[in-house]
Amino acid sequence: MSSEGVASVERALTILDVFTDRDRSLTLTEISKRAGFYKSTTLRLAESLEKFGYLRRLEDGAYRLGPKPLFLGALYQKHFSTADFVPQLMRRMSEELREGISFFVRDEDRRVCLHRVESPRAIRDAIHEGDAFPLNNGASGHVLLAFSGLSGGKYDQIRERYYAMSVGERDPETTAVAAPVFAVQQRLVGALSVSGPKYRLDEKALEDIVPTLQKYAAELTHLFGGAWPDLGQASKRSHG
């Protein structure tokens, strides 16, 4: 495909990206402003997207998403498996941090390790896929509770910061830090966790890991179809 053709595809996808869950429909002018295109360019691309079912033009001239994205979303969900991409991301994360990485999901009043990548170091904490722990201790448990709507100062802070730490809670010799992972419509799907021995991962070390943890949690959220927040703005609100 020529560079001009690639640019046209990217512009068409940009038009689809301007729609949010708050928009039932958008006028041509609104789409043009959000996408940053001339109205003539937007109209030409919108007509092509309408032809293939990605947009639908209403009687008043506004546009809404067509049925094709729903069809593609259904195909994606039909063939979706966390094993296809979560462990690969966790392996990259473990190579960067050189610690154990776990992905926990909630199962009623427990948290279950769905995926696990061991630390490459000789001394490490012991967690295995299928292990189940209480929700009320451990960083991943705190994250799952906080983003399931549990109230209280500790959980409010976790929702504000988008991570939780635990020092010696599940085991007196281990520590962990975890961040939430979301899917479509910000549905909580799990918690991504970094854990290891306390002598190596003290509170300062855990704090240093947070930006990398959140980077991978954001990437995983996007793979699940969710949206990661602007934590720069959240940090300003917190400090304010």
N, C-alpha and C positions, 0 to 999 in steps of 0.2 A: 504494500500500500504506500502511495506517495505521502510525502510530508503534509501536503495539502489535505489528503484524505484523512490522515491521522488527526489533524487539527479539527476537521469537521466532526469526526467522531467525538473528540474531547469536548467540543462546544455543545454537541447534542447531549452528552452525559451531564455537562454542567447545567443545562436547562432542567434536566430531571432532578438534579441535586438541590435546586432551589426550593423544591416543595418540602414542607415540614408537616408534622402531624397536626399542626394547628390550621393548615390551609385546606379548606374544602375545594377551593378553586382560586386561580390567580388570573388577573387580566394580562394581556400581552405587555402592557406598560410595566406592571409589577415584575413580570418575569425578566424583562429587558434590564430593569434597574438592578435586580438581584444578581443576574448573571453578568452584568457589565457589557452587554452587547447592544448594537444598534437594533432598533425595532424591526428594520427590514431583514436583518440577519436572523433575529429571533423568530420572525414569522416564517421564514423559509425553513428553518430547522424544525419548528413546531409542526409545520405541515407534513414533514417527513416522519416525525415521531408519531403523529396522528395516523398516518398511513399504515404504520406497522403496529399500531395498537398501544403505544407507550403513553400517548396523550389522547384525551377526548375533548373536542370543542363543544361547549354548551351553547344553548340558543342565544344567550346574551353576549356571546363572543369570548367569554372567559374560558380558561382551560383547567382541566383536572386530570389527574393520572388516569390512564386507561387500564384495561384488564391485563395487558401483557406483563407488567411487573408482578402482579399477583400470581400469574401462571408460573413465572420464573421462580418466585419465592416458594411456591408449593413444591416445585421440582427440587429446589435447594434443600428444603426441609425433609423431603422424602429420602434423599440420599445423604443426609447430614449425619456425621458420626464424629464425636469428640476425638476419637482415637486417630482420626485422619490428620489432625493438625495440632491438638493440644500438646502431646508429648514432644513433638518436634520443636515447638516454641520453648518448652520447658528445658529441653536439652541445650538449646542456645543460651538460655538464661543461666543454667548451671555452669556452662563453660565460662561465662563471663564472671559470675560471682564465686564459683568454686564452692558452692554449698548445696545442700539438698533442697529440692523444689517439689512442692506438693500442690495438687489441685483438689480442693475439698468441695463437696456438695452436701446440702442439708437432707437428712432423712428423718423426718419428724423431730425428735428431741436429741438427735445425734448428728455429728458431722462425719462423713465417710470419705476416705481418701480414694478418689476415683482414678487419679494418675499420680505417679511418683517417679522422679529421677533422682538417683542417689548422688551424693557429693563425691567428687573424684578423690577426696582426701581420705587418709586411712582412718582418722578419728571422726565419726559422724553420728548423728542421731538415727535411731531405728524407727522408720515408718514404712509400711508396706501398703500396696494397693489393696483395698478392701478393709483396712483397719478402720474401726469406728471408735470415736471418742465423744465425750459429753460436749454439748454446745456451750456450756457456761464456763469453760476454761480453754485457754489457748487462743492465739491471735486469730486464726481462721474462724473459730467459733464465735468470737466477739464480732467479727465482720459479718458473719451470716446472720447473727441476731440483730445487729445494728441496722442492716439494710433490709431486714424483714419487718422493721417498724417498731422494734422494742424501744421504749422510752427510758429516759434517765440521762444524767449528765455525761456518763462515760460513753454511752451510745450516741448521744448528740455530738460529742467531740469526734468520734470515729466517722460519723456521717459528714462532718465538716472537713476532716483531714483526708478521708478516703484511704485510711490504713489503720491498723491496730497492731500493737506489740504485746508480747507476753514474755515474761522472764521467770522461768522455773515454775510455771503453772501446771502444765501436764506432767512434767518431769522436773525435779529440782535441778538437774544438771543441763537442761536444754532451754533454748530461747527461740523465739520466732517472730516474724513480722508478716502481715498478710494484707492484701488489698482485694476489693470486690471486683467481680467480672459480671458484665451485664449483656443481655441479648436485646432483641427487638423490643421497642417500647420500654426500655430500661428495666426489663424483668431481670431480677437477680438470678444468676445461674450457678455461681460458686465463688470460691475464694482462692486466690493464688497466694501461696505461702513460701517463704524462705525460712529454713530452720537449721539449727546446728548446736554444738556444745557451747555452754555459757562462757567458758574461758576464752573462746574465740569470738563469740558474738555477744558482747556486752551491749548495753543500751546505746552507747555512742556508735558502735559498729552497725547496729540495727537502723539507727537514724540515717547513717550514711548509705545504707542499702535502699532506703525508701524511694529515691528518684528512679533507680533502675527497676525496682519492683513495679512502680506505677507505670513506667514506660511499657513493660511487658503486659501488665494488666490492661492498659489502654489498647495495645495491639490485639490482645486476645478478645477484648470487648468488641473491637471493630470486626474481627473475624466472625463473631457471633451475631453481628448485625446491630449491635448497640452503639451508644455514643458516650464517649468519655468526656467528663466535664473540664472546663477551663479552670485548672487548679490555681492558676495565678490570681484569678478573681476571687476564688474561695479563700485563698491565703490573705488577700487584702481585707476581706470581710472579717476574717478571724482576728487579724491583728487590730482592725478597727474597733 
